[in-house]
Amino acid sequence: MLMNCMMCRKEFDITDRDPQYHKIVKKLTKYYICPSCNSQTRKEAISSSEIDPDSLDPKGYDKLVK
């Protein structure tokens, strides 16, 4: 399936191995972000918020309180 990255606008051929493929097929989203843009955006978000999503509890028991 050919998709354009919504950030860099480059065209990518994604397969069912891509994590975003199933969301697009099920019409949960219509946007695709390529791996390099995804990585860059993630790094910027971590540096600006100082919260690393990998350090949070996967079951949702962590609460972020300001």
N, C-alpha and C positions, 0 to 999 in steps of 0.2 A: 504494500500500500504506500503510495507516495504522499508525503505530508510536508508542508512547509513549516519551519520553525517560526513561532510567532515573534521571536526576538531578533534573530539574525536574518530571517527570511530565506535561508538556504533550503533547498529541497533534499529530503531524506527518504530513502526507501526503508520503511519499518516492517518488521515481521512479527510473528506472534511471540518471539523471544524478548521483544521490547516491553518493559513494564507498562508503558502508556498505551500500547496497542489495544489491550482488552478494554480499557476505559473508553477509547475512541470507538471501537466496534459496538460496544453496548450503549453508545451515545450518552455516556456520563459526562463527557467533555468533547469539545470539537477542536481544542487547541493542543498543539504539540510543541514541546520544548526539547531541543537537541541536547545530548549529554554535555557538550562543552558549555552551552549557555546555562544549563541546569546547575552545573558545578560552580560556575562563576557567580550566579545569582545566590546560590546557597552560601558561598563563602562571604559575599557581601552582607547577607542577612545575619550571619553569625557574628561578623565583626561589628555590625552596627547595633545589634541587640545584646551581644555578649551571652547569648543562649545557644548552646549546641544541642540540636534535636537528638543526637545520638546518646546524650547523657540523660535524657528523660526516660521515665518508666514507660515501657511499651504498653502496659495495661491501663495507663491513664491515671495512676494514683498520684502522680506529681501534680501539684497545683502551683500555678504561677501567680504570685500576689505582688502587687505594686505597692 
